[in-house]
Amino acid sequence: MDITLDDVIEMLEDIQEDVDYETCTTLIDDHVLDSFDILAIVSAADDEFDVSIPAKDIIPANFNSAQALCKLIQRLADED
């Protein structure tokens, strides 16, 4: 399955609108996204991309940018 950055940004915009996901690289560090948003992202990734994000991968580095999240989701999809 090929997951694009646009796919991930679209998912993120459903969770939190009015964020510049294309350029922001500090979504967690600057508290743009909170723990409830992270839970929503984990759930949405499962629903939309059929990937389960394990607890060990729920770290700020994987959620600080749409690009990092896209890489994580793609890696997990490739592992299945």
C-alpha positions, -999 to +999 in steps of 0.1 A: +000+000+000+014+034-010+006+060+016+012+096+005+019+127+025-014+141+012-033+111+026-018+117+060-024+154+060-060+148+050-063+125+080-047+150+103-070+178+091-100+157+101-085+156+136-072+192+140-080+218+114-062+251+109-027+237+112+000+240+085+009+203+084+030+207+053+056+228+071+052+224+108+078+201+124+070+208+160+034+195+164+042+179+197+070+201+209+049+232+205+017+216+219-002+220+186-013+184+191-021+170+226-025+135+239-062+133+229-051+142+193-025+115+194-051+089+204-073+101+176-044+098+151-036+063+163-073+053+158-076+071+124-044+054+111-059+021+120-092+030+103-079+047+072-046+028+065-052-005+084-021-001+105-018-005+142+007+019+158+024+001+187+030+018+220+068+018+214+063+040+183+041+066+201+069+090+207+072+127+199+096+122+170+070+102+151+042+128+156+061+161+154+054+164+116+031+150+090+062+138+072+074+118+102+040+103+107+037+094+070+071+075+073+059+057+104+026+047+088+043+036+056+068+015+075+041-002+095+021-009+064+051-024+047+057-047+077+023-063+074 
